[in-house]
Amino acid sequence: MTQYRPDPRFAALGDEFSTPVEPAAFPMDRPVFWNGRWAAAVGLELDEAGRKAHFHRFEPLPDNQSGPRAIKYHGHQFRVYNPEIGDGRGFLFGQLRDGEGRLLDLGTKGSGQTPFSRTGDGRLTLKGAVREILAAEMLEALGVYTSKIFSVFETGEQLHRGDEPSPTRSAVMTRLQHSHLRFGVFQRHAYFERADLIEQLVDYAIEHLVTEAQQAEGDKAAALLNAVAKRSADLAAQWMAAGFVHGVLNTDNLVVTGESFDYGPWRFLPALEPGFTAAYFDHQGLYAYARQPESVFWALQQLAGALTLVGDRDGLIEALSTYPDHYKLAMREAFLRRLGVQLLGDDSDGALVKAFLDFMEESQAPWEAVFFDWFCGAASEARADASPRAALYASEDFKPVREALLARTPDRPERLEHAYFQRAEPLHMTIERVEGLWAPIADADDWSLYDQTLADIAQARAAYDLGAGRVGFLPEDGA
């Protein structure tokens, strides 16, 4: 059993970085979601009364923060700098160590107004919370380093939103992740020319969050940026292999630990379309599927700009320049992990990925189904040839992919014995699935399709066993 290990480090940095806030008082405390796997992993196995006390009323956890704190940050939103943002409907609730001693945050969404709310009500719709649960659970199943939704309560308030039928139901959510230290936190203190505060953030990040930077020699800021660039390249590659479009890759939605979080207008690809966007307001396609690696790199450049107040400029430029090579290697690894075949560590890895993507774009084959049909390569050839997509796989266009997959050693082919791979069709977390399960909730408070979807995701996670189920999962862990 994992022991609860409180360690409120960020609050100890003081009021320059966050401000005390009061959680909202909600009229209803109906449980919607409790992440028992992760509660056990961090020593927070609570009864119903404890869950409501700490994750609905937000009474402080034992020996943790004395109260919630809204984090101060700025950020580029669609590449326009905004100095008027910060934690506007959430706060850092507490921090704790996992079983391996790594620091984790508990942060909220929909927990009430803060000094940074501006004209917002500080609330979260129930539909928004359900969408966040589905995104995080599905990404975890597909091997993406993601925040985990820890708890959700329906709160009984009626909210009005311009982009969905109103009034609509409300919820409060808590997420678990290794850090909420956004790029925009550094940007805020650079905006005010506070090199002393940026220095504190660099030390905090290296000591507690991106500890591999401790091994680097020379400039600390450059060492941090180099590590963050690698983690961010890994994340971008994992999104691409998952067919995931985050939707809003602003600098306040990227964190130094390289975790995916804050799921608003996300989408999964139905089929490969490079220009596929998730946000209806992304009129220029800035954060389209194929532009995500570029968007992450642009955000890293903004982080580097903030770090110039304390770091060596040449060292920061050199650290930034590592991103393209990191991404190229991470892209190969992410796709071949998803296909369940071993890497060879040479150019043939890239050739296989390119052939696969060429086929996917040309054929418009259903994205998730092809990974499912061909998981573990040669070990799935008979499954693929008996699948509803067998005609696609018999085509000349697929021939280079087939030959490349069959030439690879399957990675842990025993995974194919799982019941998930006995299905004719995999789970697709497309918008149609999301809207289809929300409709009965909204119309009749019928959660059966939602419950079945979570069960399907859990089955896929167990079958693929891609490693993201461990606390602290990072691609370089080799899990």
C-alpha positions in Angstrom: 0.0 0.0 0.0 1.3 3.4 -1.0 1.6 5.8 1.9 0.2 9.4 1.7 3.2 11.7 1.6 2.3 15.4 1.7 4.9 17.9 0.5 3.5 21.4 -0.4 6.6 22.8 -2.1 5.0 25.4 -4.5 3.0 27.2 -1.8 6.3 27.6 0.1 7.7 29.7 -2.7 5.3 32.5 -1.5 2.8 35.0 -2.7 4.9 36.2 -5.7 3.9 32.9 -7.4 0.4 32.2 -6.1 -2.3 33.8 -4.1 -4.6 32.3 -1.4 -8.2 31.8 -2.6 -11.5 30.5 -1.2 -13.2 27.5 -3.0 -16.8 28.0 -4.0 -19.6 26.6 -1.9 -21.7 24.4 -4.1 -25.4 23.3 -3.4 -24.9 19.7 -4.5 -22.2 17.1 -4.0 -23.2 14.3 -6.4 -20.2 12.0 -7.1 -19.5 11.5 -10.8 -16.0 10.1 -11.0 -13.4 8.9 -8.5 -10.1 7.5 -9.8 -9.5 4.6 -7.5 -6.4 3.4 -9.3 -4.6 6.7 -8.8 -6.0 7.4 -5.3 -4.4 4.1 -4.3 -1.2 5.0 -6.0 -0.7 8.2 -4.0 -2.2 7.0 -0.7 -5.5 8.8 -0.8 -8.0 5.9 -0.5 -10.8 7.9 1.1 -14.3 7.0 2.1 -17.3 8.9 0.7 -17.2 11.5 3.5 -13.5 12.1 3.0 -13.8 12.5 -0.8 -16.5 15.1 -0.3 -14.6 16.9 2.4 -11.4 17.2 0.4 -12.5 17.2 -3.3 -15.8 18.9 -3.2 -15.5 21.4 -0.2 -11.7 21.4 -0.6 -10.9 21.2 3.1 -7.1 21.0 3.3 -5.5 17.6 3.2 -3.6 16.6 6.4 -0.2 18.3 6.6 -0.6 19.9 3.2 -1.3 23.4 2.0 -3.2 25.4 4.5 -5.7 26.4 1.7 -6.1 26.6 -2.1 -3.7 28.9 -4.0 -4.3 30.3 -7.5 -1.1 30.2 -9.6 0.0 33.4 -11.3 0.9 33.2 -14.9 0.6 35.0 -18.3 0.7 33.4 -21.8 0.5 33.6 -25.5 -3.1 32.7 -26.6 -3.1 31.9 -30.3 0.3 33.7 -30.4 -1.1 36.9 -28.9 0.4 37.8 -25.5 -2.1 38.1 -22.7 -1.0 39.5 -19.3 -4.5 39.3 -17.9 -4.7 35.6 -17.2 -3.9 33.2 -14.4 -5.8 30.5 -12.5 -9.2 31.9 -13.2 -11.4 28.9 -12.3 -9.0 26.6 -10.6 -6.3 26.4 -8.0 -3.5 24.3 -6.7 -5.0 22.3 -3.8 -2.1 20.3 -2.6 1.1 18.5 -3.4 2.3 15.0 -2.5 5.0 12.5 -3.3 4.4 9.2 -5.1 5.8 5.8 -4.2 9.1 6.7 -6.0 9.4 10.1 -4.3 8.3 12.2 -7.2 6.3 15.3 -6.6 2.7 15.5 -7.8 0.1 18.3 -7.9 -3.6 18.2 -7.2 -5.2 21.0 -9.2 -8.8 21.9 -9.7 -11.1 23.2 -12.5 -14.5 24.8 -11.9 -13.8 25.4 -8.2 -14.9 29.1 -8.2 -13.7 32.6 -8.9 -10.3 33.9 -8.2 -8.6 37.3 -8.7 -7.8 36.1 -12.3 -11.4 35.2 -13.3 -12.0 38.6 -15.0 -15.6 38.3 -16.2 -15.8 34.5 -15.8 -17.9 32.6 -13.3 -15.1 30.3 -12.3 -17.3 27.2 -13.0 -17.0 24.1 -15.2 -19.9 22.5 -17.1 -20.6 18.8 -16.3 -20.2 18.1 -20.0 -16.8 19.7 -19.9 -15.8 17.5 -17.0 -17.0 14.4 -18.7 -15.0 15.4 -21.8 -11.9 15.8 -19.7 -12.4 12.4 -18.1 -12.7 10.8 -21.5 -9.7 12.6 -23.0 -7.4 11.8 -20.1 -8.5 8.1 -19.7 -8.2 7.5 -23.5 -4.8 9.2 -23.8 -3.5 7.2 -20.9 -4.6 4.0 -22.6 -2.8 5.1 -25.8 0.5 5.7 -24.1 0.4 9.5 -23.8 2.0 11.1 -20.8 -1.1 12.8 -19.5 -2.6 14.3 -16.4 -5.1 12.0 -14.6 -8.6 13.1 -13.7 -8.7 12.4 -10.0 -12.3 13.3 -9.0 -15.4 15.0 -10.3 -18.5 16.1 -8.4 -21.7 17.5 -9.9 -22.4 20.7 -8.1 -26.0 21.6 -8.8 -25.6 25.0 -10.3 -27.1 26.0 -13.7 -24.6 27.5 -16.0 -25.0 29.6 -19.2 -22.5 29.1 -22.0 -22.6 30.5 -25.5 -21.2 27.3 -27.2 -23.6 24.7 -25.8 -27.3 24.5 -24.9 -28.0 26.5 -21.7 -28.7 26.4 -18.9 -26.4 23.4 -18.4 -25.3 21.3 -15.4 -22.1 22.1 -13.5 -19.2 20.2 -12.0 -16.0 20.6 -10.1 -12.9 18.6 -11.1 -9.6 17.7 -9.6 -6.7 16.5 -11.7 -3.4 14.8 -10.7 -0.2 15.6 -12.5 3.4 16.1 -11.9 3.3 19.9 -12.3 1.2 22.9 -13.1 4.3 24.9 -13.8 3.3 26.3 -17.1 5.5 28.1 -19.6 3.4 31.1 -18.9 4.5 31.2 -15.2 8.0 32.0 -16.5 6.6 34.5 -19.0 4.7 36.4 -16.3 7.9 37.1 -14.3 9.9 37.9 -17.4 7.1 40.4 -18.2 7.8 42.2 -14.9 11.6 41.8 -15.4 11.9 39.7 -12.2 15.0 37.7 -12.9 15.2 36.8 -9.2 11.8 35.0 -9.4 12.7 33.2 -12.6 15.8 32.0 -10.9 13.7 30.6 -8.1 11.5 28.8 -10.7 14.5 27.3 -12.5 15.8 26.0 -9.2 12.4 24.6 -8.2 11.9 22.9 -11.5 15.3 21.3 -11.6 15.1 20.1 -7.9 11.6 18.7 -8.0 10.2 18.3 -11.5 12.8 17.9 -14.3 15.4 16.2 -12.2 17.4 14.9 -15.2 18.6 18.5 -15.7 20.6 18.1 -12.4 23.1 16.0 -14.3 23.9 18.7 -16.9 27.0 20.9 -16.6 27.1 24.6 -17.2 24.1 27.0 -17.3 21.1 25.9 -15.3 18.5 27.6 -17.4 19.9 26.0 -20.6 20.0 22.6 -18.9 16.3 23.0 -17.9 15.3 24.1 -21.4 17.1 21.2 -23.0 15.3 18.8 -20.7 11.9 20.5 -21.3 12.5 20.5 -25.0 13.0 16.7 -25.0 10.0 16.1 -22.9 7.9 18.4 -25.0 9.1 16.6 -28.2 8.1 13.3 -26.7 4.6 14.7 -25.9 4.1 16.1 -29.3 5.1 12.7 -30.9 2.7 10.8 -28.6 -0.2 13.1 -29.5 0.6 12.4 -33.2 0.7 8.7 -32.7 -2.6 8.8 -30.7 -4.2 10.8 -33.5 -5.0 13.4 -30.9 -5.6 17.1 -31.5 -5.3 19.2 -28.3 -7.0 22.2 -29.7 -5.5 25.0 -27.7 -1.7 24.8 -27.5 -1.2 28.2 -25.9 1.9 28.7 -23.7 -0.3 28.5 -20.6 -1.4 25.0 -21.6 2.1 23.5 -21.7 4.1 22.6 -18.6 7.7 22.0 -18.0 7.2 18.3 -17.1 5.9 17.6 -20.7 2.5 16.4 -19.6 -0.7 16.7 -21.6 -3.4 18.5 -19.7 -6.3 20.9 -19.8 -8.7 19.3 -22.2 -11.1 21.8 -23.8 -12.0 21.4 -27.5 -10.0 18.3 -28.1 -10.6 15.7 -30.9 -9.3 12.4 -32.0 -8.8 11.8 -35.7 -11.5 9.8 -37.5 -8.9 9.4 -40.4 -5.7 11.1 -41.2 -6.3 14.7 -42.2 -3.3 17.0 -41.5 -5.4 20.1 -41.3 -7.9 18.6 -38.9 -8.7 21.1 -36.1 -10.4 20.6 -32.7 -11.4 24.2 -31.8 -14.3 25.7 -33.7 -12.6 29.1 -33.1 -9.3 28.1 -34.6 -10.2 29.7 -37.9 -6.6 29.7 -39.3 -5.9 26.1 -38.3 -3.0 27.2 -36.0 -3.3 24.2 -33.8 -4.4 21.6 -36.5 -3.2 18.0 -36.1 -0.1 18.3 -38.3 0.9 21.7 -36.8 1.1 20.5 -33.2 4.9 19.8 -33.2 5.5 23.2 -34.7 3.2 24.8 -32.1 5.0 23.2 -29.3 8.4 24.4 -30.7 7.0 27.9 -30.9 6.0 27.8 -27.3 9.4 26.5 -26.3 10.9 29.6 -28.0 8.7 31.8 -25.8 9.9 29.9 -22.7 13.5 30.4 -23.9 12.8 34.1 -24.3 11.7 34.3 -20.6 14.8 32.4 -19.5 17.1 34.8 -21.2 16.8 37.0 -18.1 18.8 34.4 -16.1 20.4 32.1 -18.7 23.2 32.1 -21.2 21.7 33.1 -24.6 24.0 30.8 -26.6 23.2 27.9 -24.3 19.5 28.5 -24.6 19.7 28.7 -28.4 21.7 25.4 -28.4 19.1 23.8 -26.2 16.2 24.9 -28.5 18.1 23.6 -31.5 17.9 20.0 -30.1 14.1 19.9 -30.4 13.8 18.9 -34.1 16.1 15.9 -33.6 14.4 14.9 -30.4 11.1 15.1 -32.1 12.2 13.0 -35.1 13.3 10.2 -32.8 10.3 10.5 -30.5 7.9 10.3 -33.5 9.4 7.0 -34.7 9.3 5.6 -31.2 5.7 6.7 -30.5 4.4 5.2 -33.7 6.2 1.9 -33.5 5.2 1.5 -29.8 1.6 2.0 -30.9 2.0 -0.5 -33.7 3.6 -2.9 -31.2 6.8 -3.6 -33.1 10.4 -3.1 -32.1 12.6 -0.3 -33.1 15.8 -1.0 -35.0 17.3 2.4 -34.3 18.1 3.2 -37.9 16.5 4.9 -40.9 14.2 2.0 -41.5 12.2 3.2 -38.5 11.5 6.5 -40.2 10.8 4.8 -43.5 8.1 2.6 -41.9 6.4 5.5 -40.2 6.4 7.5 -43.4 4.9 4.6 -45.4 2.3 4.1 -42.8 1.3 7.8 -42.7 1.3 8.0 -46.5 -1.1 5.0 -46.6 -3.3 6.5 -43.9 -3.7 9.8 -45.6 -4.2 8.4 -49.1 -6.7 5.6 -48.1 -8.5 7.5 -45.4 -8.6 4.3 -43.4 -10.2 4.7 -39.9 -7.3 5.8 -37.7 -7.7 3.7 -34.6 -8.8 0.6 -36.5 -5.5 0.2 -38.4 -3.4 0.3 -35.2 -5.8 -2.2 -33.7 -5.7 -4.6 -36.7 -2.0 -4.6 -37.1 -0.9 -4.4 -33.4 2.3 -6.5 -33.0 2.8 -6.6 -36.8 3.4 -10.2 -38.1 1.6 -11.6 -35.0 -1.6 -9.9 -36.2 -1.4 -10.6 -39.9 -4.2 -13.2 -39.8 -6.4 -10.9 -37.7 -5.9 -8.0 -40.1 -6.6 -10.1 -43.1 -9.9 -11.3 -41.5 -10.9 -7.8 -40.4 -13.6 -5.6 -41.9 -10.7 -3.7 -43.6 -9.1 -6.7 -45.2 -9.6 -5.2 -48.7 -7.6 -2.2 -47.8 -4.7 -4.4 -46.6 -4.7 -6.4 -49.8 -4.2 -3.2 -51.9 -0.9 -2.2 -53.6 -0.9 1.0 -51.5 -0.6 -1.0 -48.3 2.1 -3.3 -49.6 5.1 -1.3 -48.4 3.5 -1.0 -44.9 2.8 -4.8 -44.8 6.3 -5.7 -45.8 7.9 -3.3 -43.3 5.7 -4.6 -40.5 6.3 -8.2 -41.3 10.0 -7.6 -41.2 9.8 -6.4 -37.6 10.0 -8.4 -34.4 6.6 -8.1 -32.6 7.0 -6.5 -29.2 5.3 -8.6 -26.5 2.9 -10.4 -28.8 1.3 -12.1 -25.9 -0.7 -9.0 -25.4 -2.9 -10.1 -28.4 -4.3 -12.8 -26.1 -6.3 -10.1 -24.3 -10.1 -10.1 -24.8 -9.9 -6.6 -26.4 -8.2 -8.1 -29.4 -11.0 -10.6 -29.9 -13.3 -7.7 -30.8 -14.0 -6.9 -34.5 -13.7 -3.2 -33.9 -11.6 -1.1 -31.5 -12.8 1.7 -29.3 -12.9 5.0 -31.3 -13.0 8.1 -29.2 -14.3 10.3 -32.0 -16.6 13.3 -31.5 -19.6 11.1 -32.5 -18.9 8.7 -29.6 -18.5 11.6 -27.1 -21.7 13.4 -28.2 -23.5 10.1 -28.3 -22.8 9.2 -24.7 -23.5 12.8 -23.5 -27.0 13.0 -25.1 -28.6 10.5 -22.7 -27.0 12.1 -19.7 -28.3 15.5 -20.7 -31.8 14.2 -21.7 -32.5 11.5 -19.1 -29.6 11.4 -16.6 -28.7 8.0 -18.2 -25.0 7.3 -17.6 -25.0 3.7 -19.1 -23.1 4.6 -22.3 -20.6 6.7 -20.4 -20.0 3.8 -18.0 -19.6 1.4 -20.9 -17.2 3.7 -22.5 -15.0 3.9 -19.4 -15.1 0.1 -19.2 -14.0 -0.1 -22.9 -11.1 2.3 -22.3 -10.0 0.3 -19.3 -10.0 -2.8 -21.4 -8.0 -1.1 -24.1 -5.5 0.2 -21.6 -4.9 -3.2 -20.2 -4.6 -4.8 -23.6 -2.2 -2.3 -25.1 -0.2 -2.0 -21.9 1.8 0.9 -23.3 3.2 2.0 -19.9 1.3 5.2 -19.3 -0.5 3.6 -16.3 2.4 4.1 -14.0 2.6 7.1 -11.8 5.3 9.3 -13.3 5.3 7.5 -16.7 7.8 9.0 -19.1 8.7 7.6 -22.5 12.4 7.4 -21.5 11.5 5.1 -18.6 11.1 2.4 -21.2 7.8 1.3 -19.7 
